[in-house]
Amino acid sequence: MLQMNLESHLSRLTTFGSGLLLGTALGVIIPEGIEALTEARPSSEVSDSEIALSLLVGFSLMLLIESASHSHSTSLSNIKPADTSEIDFDAELAELEGIQGSDSRTSLQSTLQTGEEMQALPLTLGLVIHSLADGFALGVSFFPGSNESKGSSLSAIVFLAIIIHKLPTSLAFTSSLLATSLSRPQCKKHLAAFSASTPLAAILTYIALDFFGGSEHSAWPGIALLLSGGTFLNVATLVSHRSHAKSSEEMSGKARTALTVLGMFTPFTLSSLLGHGH
């Protein structure tokens, strides 16, 4: 009962998080990117094609990375450890206890752990890739613009969206790792890679923008915001699709729609309250 309630709450949080990502991209990041481009080029109009191309490149880049990581995940998931069946690993080990010698048990456990780690690697890789995209958006939002108050409110909203989006993902990822036969140090390595990817990407993005877009009239910050808006749209679409497929039996359609719409309007409301509105 407790596990069912927890899954239900996580499903609602994931649905709200997908709406939050959409609202952050459509209501905050993309308008801010267009404004940054306009301020960087006060003497000329910003072309529609430049805005569209930046959004499409950001979305397509995440789509290609997701496709590549999915193909890599499929190939790794098809690798099976030798002398194992489709039976759950822990159950198979329990059945063999008292029959095999200690050397055989050690050898089998080592083989099974290797297989589990090969299957955990695609999951970690996919989550790290999405975390890098989140870090890119976060790093761009922290880059100072012409208005410091707007920059701080933008970074706060993006940070909030990423945190809420990461909460159910982190819990599910930790549970998935602990459910395998991997040792605690191995689980910690996977969690460390997942945890470090977002702040590392944010720091590297900020350094790159400071190097390439440090001048007052540089268009790079605006283009980077539009690129991150495209990546946010891709991640939000993917999260929304997966949460819809997973929560179809746990949540009604009206509740899912209400949570998504609530999440979409939350960033715009916060931006208005924090002085980011125009």
BELFEN-V904371 format. One record per residue. N is the residue number from 1. RES is the residue in one small letter. PHI is phi in whole degrees, 0 to 359 (* if undefined). NEAR is the number of other C-alpha atoms within 10 Angstrom. D_FIRST is the distance of its C-alpha to the first C-alpha in Angstrom with 1 decimal. Layout:
n: {N,N}
res: {RES,RES}
phi: {PHI,PHI}
near: {NEAR,NEAR}
d_first: {D_FIRST,D_FIRST}
This chain:
n: {1,2,3,4,5,6,7,8,9,10,11,12,13,14,15,16,17,18,19,20,21,22,23,24,25,26,27,28,29,30,31,32,33,34,35,36,37,38,39,40,41,42,43,44,45,46,47,48,49,50,51,52,53,54,55,56,57,58,59,60,61,62,63,64,65,66,67,68,69,70,71,72,73,74,75,76,77,78,79,80,81,82,83,84,85,86,87,88,89,90,91,92,93,94,95,96,97,98,99,100,101,102,103,104,105,106,107,108,109,110,111,112,113,114,115,116,117,118,119,120,121,122,123,124,125,126,127,128,129,130,131,132,133,134,135,136,137,138,139,140,141,142,143,144,145,146,147,148,149,150,151,152,153,154,155,156,157,158,159,160,161,162,163,164,165,166,167,168,169,170,171,172,173,174,175,176,177,178,179,180,181,182,183,184,185,186,187,188,189,190,191,192,193,194,195,196,197,198,199,200,201,202,203,204,205,206,207,208,209,210,211,212,213,214,215,216,217,218,219,220,221,222,223,224,225,226,227,228,229,230,231,232,233,234,235,236,237,238,239,240,241,242,243,244,245,246,247,248,249,250,251,252,253,254,255,256,257,258,259,260,261,262,263,264,265,266,267,268,269,270,271,272,273,274,275,276,277,278}
res: {m,l,q,m,n,l,e,s,h,l,s,r,l,t,t,f,g,s,g,l,l,l,g,t,a,l,g,v,i,i,p,e,g,i,e,a,l,t,e,a,r,p,s,s,e,v,s,d,s,e,i,a,l,s,l,l,v,g,f,s,l,m,l,l,i,e,s,a,s,h,s,h,s,t,s,l,s,n,i,k,p,a,d,t,s,e,i,d,f,d,a,e,l,a,e,l,e,g,i,q,g,s,d,s,r,t,s,l,q,s,t,l,q,t,g,e,e,m,q,a,l,p,l,t,l,g,l,v,i,h,s,l,a,d,g,f,a,l,g,v,s,f,f,p,g,s,n,e,s,k,g,s,s,l,s,a,i,v,f,l,a,i,i,i,h,k,l,p,t,s,l,a,f,t,s,s,l,l,a,t,s,l,s,r,p,q,c,k,k,h,l,a,a,f,s,a,s,t,p,l,a,a,i,l,t,y,i,a,l,d,f,f,g,g,s,e,h,s,a,w,p,g,i,a,l,l,l,s,g,g,t,f,l,n,v,a,t,l,v,s,h,r,s,h,a,k,s,s,e,e,m,s,g,k,a,r,t,a,l,t,v,l,g,m,f,t,p,f,t,l,s,s,l,l,g,h,g,h}
phi: {*,297,294,295,295,296,297,294,294,295,296,294,295,295,297,297,294,294,295,295,296,297,295,294,291,282,261,231,292,295,301,293,295,296,294,296,294,295,289,286,231,293,268,218,281,278,287,297,295,293,294,297,295,297,295,294,295,299,294,294,298,293,295,293,296,297,295,294,292,292,296,294,295,296,293,287,291,281,281,248,292,294,60,233,246,281,291,305,302,297,294,294,295,295,292,276,295,87,258,275,284,296,295,294,297,296,295,293,299,296,295,293,296,296,296,296,292,295,278,281,298,299,298,297,299,297,292,295,298,293,293,296,295,297,295,299,297,293,296,294,293,277,290,293,250,287,237,292,296,293,296,291,291,297,296,295,291,297,299,298,298,292,299,295,293,279,304,295,296,296,295,294,295,297,297,295,292,291,283,273,268,292,288,300,300,293,298,294,296,296,294,295,296,294,289,278,294,293,297,295,295,296,295,295,296,298,297,295,293,294,280,268,239,285,285,294,256,281,271,300,301,294,296,296,297,293,299,293,297,296,293,297,297,295,296,296,296,295,297,297,296,290,293,295,292,277,259,297,264,259,216,287,297,295,294,295,294,297,293,295,295,300,294,293,272,297,300,295,295,295,296,291,291,273,85,267,289,240}
near: {6,7,8,10,11,11,16,16,14,19,21,21,21,26,30,26,30,31,30,31,32,27,26,30,28,20,21,23,30,22,17,24,26,19,14,23,25,18,20,21,14,10,8,9,10,16,10,9,9,14,18,13,15,21,24,18,16,23,21,16,17,22,16,11,14,19,13,13,18,16,13,15,20,13,12,16,17,10,12,17,16,10,8,14,10,7,9,10,17,13,9,13,15,10,10,13,11,9,10,13,10,11,9,12,16,12,10,19,17,15,16,23,18,16,21,20,18,18,20,21,16,20,18,17,18,19,20,20,18,21,24,20,24,27,27,26,31,28,28,31,30,21,21,18,19,12,9,12,13,19,18,18,21,27,20,19,24,26,19,17,26,22,14,17,23,18,15,19,15,15,11,14,20,15,11,13,22,14,10,18,19,20,12,10,9,14,19,15,11,20,17,11,15,21,16,14,19,23,17,16,20,23,17,14,23,23,16,15,19,15,10,12,18,17,11,10,16,17,19,21,26,27,23,25,31,33,30,31,30,28,27,31,23,25,22,23,16,15,19,22,13,14,21,18,10,12,19,12,10,16,16,11,13,9,12,22,15,15,20,24,18,17,23,23,17,20,28,20,14,17,20,13,11,16,13,19,13,5}
d_first: {0.0,3.8,5.4,5.1,6.3,8.6,9.9,10.6,12.5,14.3,15.3,16.8,18.5,19.9,21.3,22.8,24.2,25.9,27.6,28.5,30.3,32.1,33.2,34.4,36.4,37.9,38.3,39.2,40.1,42.2,44.2,44.8,46.0,48.4,49.7,50.2,52.2,54.3,55.0,56.0,58.5,60.1,63.2,61.6,58.9,55.7,55.7,52.9,53.0,52.2,49.1,48.0,48.8,46.9,43.7,44.2,44.8,41.7,39.5,41.3,41.3,37.5,37.4,39.8,38.0,34.7,36.5,38.1,35.0,33.2,36.2,36.2,32.5,33.2,36.2,34.4,31.3,33.8,35.1,33.9,34.8,37.4,36.6,32.9,31.2,28.2,26.1,23.5,25.6,23.8,23.8,27.4,28.4,26.8,28.9,32.0,31.8,34.7,36.5,37.5,39.7,38.6,40.5,38.9,35.4,36.4,37.9,34.9,32.4,34.8,35.0,31.2,30.7,33.4,31.8,28.4,30.3,32.2,29.1,27.6,30.9,30.7,27.3,28.9,32.1,30.5,28.6,31.7,33.8,31.6,31.7,35.5,35.6,33.6,36.0,39.0,37.9,37.3,40.7,42.5,41.0,42.3,45.8,48.1,49.6,52.4,50.2,48.2,46.1,45.0,44.3,42.1,40.1,39.7,38.4,36.0,34.5,34.3,32.8,30.1,29.3,29.1,26.9,24.3,24.7,24.3,21.1,18.5,21.1,21.5,17.9,17.6,20.9,20.2,17.1,19.3,22.1,20.3,18.9,22.6,25.2,27.0,28.1,27.1,30.6,30.2,26.8,28.5,31.4,29.3,27.5,31.0,32.4,29.7,29.9,33.7,34.4,33.9,36.0,38.6,39.0,39.3,42.0,43.9,43.8,45.2,47.9,48.8,49.1,51.1,53.5,53.9,53.2,54.7,57.5,57.2,57.9,55.8,53.7,51.3,48.7,48.5,48.3,45.6,43.6,43.9,43.0,39.8,39.1,39.4,37.0,34.4,34.8,34.2,31.1,29.7,30.5,28.8,25.6,25.6,26.2,23.4,20.8,22.0,21.6,18.2,16.7,18.6,15.7,13.3,16.2,19.3,22.7,23.8,21.0,21.7,25.4,25.2,23.3,25.8,28.8,27.6,27.4,30.8,32.6,31.1,33.6,36.5,35.8,35.5,38.7,40.5,39.4,40.4,43.7,43.2,44.1,47.5}
